[in-house]
């Protein structure tokens, strides 16, 4: 897992994950806006991003990869639950 403090951009991490088939921690919203966090290999498809877990997601629904926030979600600090 990459260190989120080392200033690597989300776009670079996304490209590396797709090009190199790295195992990454992906946080995302599904089509029902349910939050998920999984460790998987990502693959680009015609309809979005396929994860080895079986999830198919859109790039704009990815919250973070290896703890590096996507630009659309950088304003949200904490996705944990205090349940």
C-alpha positions in Angstrom: 0.0 0.0 0.0 1.3 3.5 -0.8 1.9 6.1 1.8 -0.8 8.8 1.3 1.5 11.4 2.7 4.0 11.2 -0.2 2.0 13.5 -2.5 1.4 11.0 -5.3 -1.6 12.2 -7.2 -4.8 10.1 -7.4 -4.5 10.0 -11.2 -1.0 8.5 -11.0 -2.1 5.8 -8.6 -5.2 5.0 -10.7 -3.1 4.7 -13.9 -0.5 2.5 -12.2 -3.2 0.3 -10.7 -4.8 -0.2 -14.1 -1.6 -0.5 -16.1 0.4 -2.7 -13.8 -2.4 -4.8 -12.3 -1.3 -4.0 -8.7 -3.3 -5.2 -5.7 -4.8 -2.0 -4.1 -7.2 -1.0 -1.5 -10.2 0.7 -3.3 -12.9 2.7 -1.5 -16.0 3.4 -3.7 -19.7 4.0 -3.9 -21.8 1.5 -5.8 -24.8 2.3 -7.9 -27.0 2.5 -4.8 -24.5 5.0 -3.2 -23.5 2.4 -0.6 -19.9 2.8 0.5 -17.5 -0.2 0.0 -13.8 -0.7 0.7 -12.1 -3.8 -0.8 -8.6 -5.0 -1.7 -8.5 -6.1 -5.3 -6.8 -5.8 -8.7 -8.4 -3.3 -11.0 -9.0 -3.7 -14.7 -10.3 -1.1 -17.2 -13.4 -2.2 -19.2 -15.6 -0.5 -21.7 -18.2 0.1 -19.0 -16.0 1.2 -16.2 -13.5 -0.4 -13.8 -13.8 -4.1 -13.0 -12.4 -5.4 -9.7 -11.3 -9.0 -9.0 -13.9 -9.0 -6.3 -16.6 -8.9 -9.0 -17.6 -5.3 -8.5 -18.0 -3.1 -11.6 -17.6 0.6 -10.8 -17.4 4.0 -12.5 -14.2 6.0 -12.1 -16.2 9.0 -10.7 -17.5 6.7 -7.9 -14.0 5.8 -6.6 -13.4 7.6 -3.3 -9.8 6.5 -2.8 -7.1 4.1 -3.9 -4.5 3.1 -1.3 -5.8 5.9 1.0 -5.2 8.6 -1.6 -8.5 10.5 -2.1 -10.0 11.1 -5.5 -10.4 14.8 -6.4 -14.2 14.5 -6.1 -14.0 13.2 -2.5 -10.9 15.1 -1.2 -13.1 17.3 1.0 -14.4 14.3 3.0 -11.9 13.5 5.8 -13.4 10.4 7.4 -15.4 7.5 5.9 -15.3 5.4 9.1 -18.4 4.5 11.0 -18.9 5.1 14.8 -21.6 2.5 15.0 
